Amino acid sequence: GDQYTLGIPYPATAPVVGKTTDASGLTGSFKYCHTFLSEDGWESAPGETLLFTQIDLSGERGDITLPALPAGMVKVYTYRTIDHGSDYYKVHEGAGGSFSDTTTDLDIQTGKVMDTLNFLPPPDEGKYLCEVNGTFFLAVDDRIYYSEQGNPHAWPPLNWLNMPDTVTGLVEEFEGILAYTANATARITGYDALSITRQLIPTDQGCKNCRTISTITDAPI
């Protein structure tokens, strides 16, 4: 079958923005940020923290230099706020070089709103990757992280649950997953931050080594 890398790279630096006097230019305080688009159509976050550049324009155009594309990425999306705004709207897409922005606040608000603020790659050292109802789960030490539903590349940094000890295995079961430590087992159900719940199974049984755990018709063995 096909093999895919999990996670979409995000820009490592804030946008490079200058300004030039322009009779049809902009006046106000604006913020810019970039995201990357993969050849499979997945979009990245604008950075591990929101990497933006703020610039004040007074009858000027914003001159934006696009970052180099990492391997597997095909486009850079550039987003901008309206004057003193907080929402980011797509103002340009390209594969390199630079462009000049004189798009009015009225026109920019007809474009795509950035909705990938927290679409970060999965955490390092993840183990026991599994999926239920389009949401992917993996474990790092005593935490279980989960993705956005339907997007295995988008792992918001606050999407995680604690376990009593280091996780030794995850396995799908019916409408959720079972999560094991050496001495405890929890059932996790739900598919997003609003519905995810963890319920410890009331015994002291866990699994010290889950390398052979499997399922038959959704029943773990």
C-alpha positions in Angstrom: 0.0 0.0 0.0 0.9 3.7 0.2 3.0 5.2 2.9 2.4 8.7 4.3 4.2 10.9 6.7 2.1 11.8 9.7 2.0 15.6 10.3 2.3 18.7 8.1 5.3 21.0 8.6 4.5 24.5 9.6 6.5 27.7 9.0 9.5 28.1 11.3 9.6 31.9 11.2 7.2 34.8 11.1 6.4 36.4 7.7 8.9 38.9 6.2 6.8 42.1 5.5 7.9 45.5 4.3 5.9 48.4 3.0 5.9 50.8 0.0 3.9 54.0 -0.5 1.0 53.3 -2.8 -1.9 55.7 -3.7 -4.3 52.7 -3.6 -2.6 51.3 -0.5 -3.9 50.4 3.0 -4.1 52.4 6.2 -4.3 50.6 9.5 -2.6 48.0 11.8 -2.5 44.5 10.3 -1.1 41.1 11.1 0.1 38.5 8.6 0.9 34.8 8.9 1.7 31.8 6.6 0.6 28.2 6.4 1.8 25.4 4.2 -0.4 23.2 2.0 0.7 19.6 1.2 0.4 17.8 -2.1 -2.4 15.8 -0.6 -4.4 18.9 0.3 -3.7 19.1 4.0 -3.0 22.5 5.5 -0.6 23.2 8.4 -0.8 25.5 11.4 0.9 28.9 11.1 3.4 27.7 13.7 3.9 26.0 17.0 2.9 29.3 18.5 1.1 31.8 16.2 3.9 33.1 14.1 2.7 36.5 12.8 4.1 39.9 11.8 2.3 43.1 12.7 2.7 46.1 10.5 1.2 49.6 10.5 0.4 51.0 7.1 -0.5 54.6 6.2 -1.4 54.8 2.5 1.0 52.0 1.8 1.0 48.4 0.4 2.4 45.5 2.3 5.2 43.7 0.6 5.4 40.0 1.7 8.2 37.6 1.0 7.0 34.0 0.9 9.0 31.3 2.8 10.7 28.3 1.0 8.5 25.3 0.6 9.6 22.1 2.6 9.6 18.8 0.8 6.1 17.6 0.0 4.5 21.1 0.3 3.1 22.7 -2.8 1.8 26.1 -1.7 2.1 28.8 0.9 -1.1 30.4 2.1 -0.8 33.9 3.4 -3.4 35.2 5.8 -4.1 38.8 7.1 -6.4 40.4 9.6 -8.5 43.4 9.0 -7.4 46.7 10.7 -6.9 45.9 14.4 -8.7 42.6 13.8 -8.1 39.1 15.3 -9.5 36.8 12.6 -7.2 35.8 9.7 -8.4 35.8 6.1 -6.5 34.3 3.2 -5.1 37.1 1.1 -2.7 35.1 -1.2 -1.5 31.7 -2.2 1.7 30.9 -4.1 4.7 28.7 -4.3 7.4 31.2 -3.7 8.7 34.7 -4.4 6.8 37.7 -3.0 3.6 39.7 -3.6 2.2 43.1 -2.6 -1.0 43.4 -0.7 -3.5 46.2 -1.1 -6.7 44.2 -0.5 -9.3 46.2 1.4 -10.8 45.0 4.7 -14.2 44.6 2.9 -12.7 42.5 0.1 -10.5 40.3 2.3 -13.5 39.2 4.4 -15.0 37.4 1.4 -12.0 35.0 1.5 -11.3 31.9 3.5 -11.0 32.2 7.2 -8.0 30.4 8.7 -9.2 27.4 10.7 -5.9 25.5 11.2 -4.5 27.5 14.1 -3.9 24.4 16.1 -3.3 21.9 13.3 0.2 20.8 14.6 2.0 17.6 13.8 1.7 14.8 16.4 3.9 14.9 19.5 7.3 13.2 19.3 7.8 9.7 20.7 4.2 8.7 20.2 3.3 5.0 20.5 0.4 2.7 19.9 -1.3 4.7 17.2 -5.0 3.7 16.7 -8.2 5.2 15.3 -11.9 5.2 16.2 -14.6 7.2 14.4 -12.0 9.2 12.5 -10.1 10.4 15.5 -6.5 9.1 16.0 -5.0 8.4 19.4 -1.4 7.9 20.5 0.5 7.7 23.8 3.5 9.6 25.1 4.5 8.6 28.7 1.4 9.0 30.8 -0.6 11.1 28.3 -2.9 10.1 25.5 -3.1 12.6 22.7 -5.8 12.7 20.1 -6.2 14.3 16.7 -8.9 16.4 15.1 -11.6 14.1 13.8 -11.0 13.1 10.2 -7.5 14.7 10.1 -4.6 12.5 11.2 -2.2 15.4 10.6 -3.9 17.9 13.0 -3.0 17.4 16.7 -4.0 20.5 18.8 -1.6 20.9 21.7 -4.4 20.7 24.4 -6.0 17.5 23.0 -4.7 15.1 25.6 -5.8 13.0 28.6 -3.8 11.9 31.7 -3.4 8.3 32.8 -2.3 7.1 36.2 1.0 5.9 35.0 3.0 5.3 31.7 0.8 4.0 29.0 1.7 0.4 28.0 -0.9 0.0 25.2 -3.9 1.3 23.3 -6.5 -0.8 21.4 -9.8 -0.1 19.7 -13.0 -1.5 21.2 -16.5 -0.9 19.9 -17.1 2.9 20.1 -13.8 3.8 21.9 -10.4 2.6 22.9 -9.0 0.8 25.9 -5.9 2.4 27.4 -3.5 0.4 29.6 -0.9 1.1 32.2 0.9 -1.6 34.1 -1.8 -1.6 36.8 -4.9 0.1 35.4 -7.2 0.2 32.4 -9.3 3.0 31.2 -12.0 3.2 28.6 -11.9 6.4 26.4 -14.9 7.4 24.3 -15.7 10.4 22.2 -14.2 12.0 19.2 -13.3 15.6 19.9 -12.5 18.0 22.8 -16.1 18.4 23.7 -17.0 14.7 23.9 -13.8 12.9 24.9 -14.2 11.2 28.3 -12.0 8.8 30.3 -13.4 6.2 32.6 -11.1 4.0 34.8 -12.3 0.4 34.9 -12.7 -0.4 38.6 -10.1 -3.1 39.0 -6.4 -3.0 39.6 -5.6 -4.9 36.4 -3.5 -3.4 33.7 -1.1 -4.8 31.1 2.7 -4.7 31.6 3.5 -5.6 28.0 0.8 -5.1 25.3 2.9 -6.1 22.3 0.5 -8.9 21.5 -2.8 -7.1 22.1 -5.2 -7.4 19.2 -8.9 -7.4 18.4 -11.5 -9.8 16.9 -14.7 -8.1 15.7 -13.9 -5.1 17.9 -13.4 -7.2 21.0 -9.8 -6.8 22.4 -7.9 -10.0 23.3 
